[in-house]
């Protein structure tokens, strides 16, 4: 597909031949730049950062690497190449030609899906805006900024859809995406997880592993949409999302690696005395970020999710690979629910359990990453295993929101929870200790004491490469 890299807004949607849309997006762009300066990475305006920039939509060469001054990053609009004769893959319109325009009867639902997804993108930038001031290395600082600029580009992808297909309503929604702010008491972000603070790098790595992984599954389900422009937008966004999850898994793995090295070298479990982060504290942060992220999938039984699926607007993860009729009128699906004697497994209509199936796929994917972390620990001969908590633990949405449960899934009373939750979730003391380690390291090739170096650098560059140049 032809990509216009010379225009003010790099794109492959032929903006040059759509002057009305081009003018609308060029009017939105200054507001975006103002938002970036006010709410984006703090104290980054003079930095030259080794970033990858999208220059194509082809899988074998879509990115260019080079030093870019942060405010000059080329945000653009990129859709994956169209699939010839693509059809709606699920629901009551299954097999019919995919829509190139918004179906009038689904206009409100489609707009809601796009706005909700779009709202998460600037929110995560806002949550992470101060982290650059406490970076553990130039390598990590570069990765933070790469995540930030790509979240900004994902915002552009959703704003393009709103402007191109939803008229005045879409333009107003695009403006509102820059007016809400993470944690703002008056105009918060739509989803609760995106109003949480990300005050330290352990939280950032957990966020990119767990919460960005939710983004992977949400984007993958939207990539199945019968509305083809949304599908193509999300398919290209998934190309970039993979790096965000790598940053999280790699970062946590390196923190674990450093803790294990200190435990072996000093023959002690007290790595805090050596200025590192202990494994039990990592488990607590894991418990928190996992539980907040599984809430993002919504209610276990959801008529909204069933409607989106039936209408052909949002599918399941890898819809085409699932061995059913992709209509689900009479299918059943096992879910976990609250019974008289605790948590039980029971059958539910597959249509209304769409959210839970997506949550199951997500949890299985998270488990694979945690097992890779556990191999690091095992390779050091240390008797400790990180665990994914039960899905009922520390929930704020769904069937388990009204109960208290242990990480093992045992239902407990309010008094026991009050007495014991500090065993499972980061305490004020834990957070203060982790925060105390957050001191910037900006010398080439150097790492903070609490994190191990990466195995290799970015784009075949050495670990001690000058990933960030200070003005």
Secondary structure, 3 states (H helix, E strand, C coil): CCCECCCCCEECCCHHHCHHHHHHHHHHHHHHHHHHHHHCCCCCCCCEEEEEEECCCCCCCCEEEEEEEHHHCCCEECCCCCCCCCECCCHHHCCCECECCCCHHHHHHHHHHHHHHHHHHHHHHHHCCCHHHHCCCHHHHHHHHHHHHHHHHHHHHHHHHHHHHCHHHHHHHHHHCCCCCCCCCCCCCCCHHHHCCCCCHHHHHHHHHHHHHHHHHHHHHHCCCCEHHHHHHHHHHHHHHHHHHHHHHHHHHHHHHHHHHHHHHHCCCCHHHHCCCCHHHHHHHHHHHHHHHHHHHCCCCCHHHHHHHHCCCCCCCCHHHCCCCCCCCCCEEEEEEEECCEEEEEEEECCCCHHHHHHHHHHHHHHHHHHHHHHHHHHCCCCCCCCCCCCCCCCCCCCCCCCEECCCCCEECHHHHHHHHHHCCCCHHHHHHHHHCCCCCCCCCCCCCCCCCCCCCHHHCCCCCCCEECC
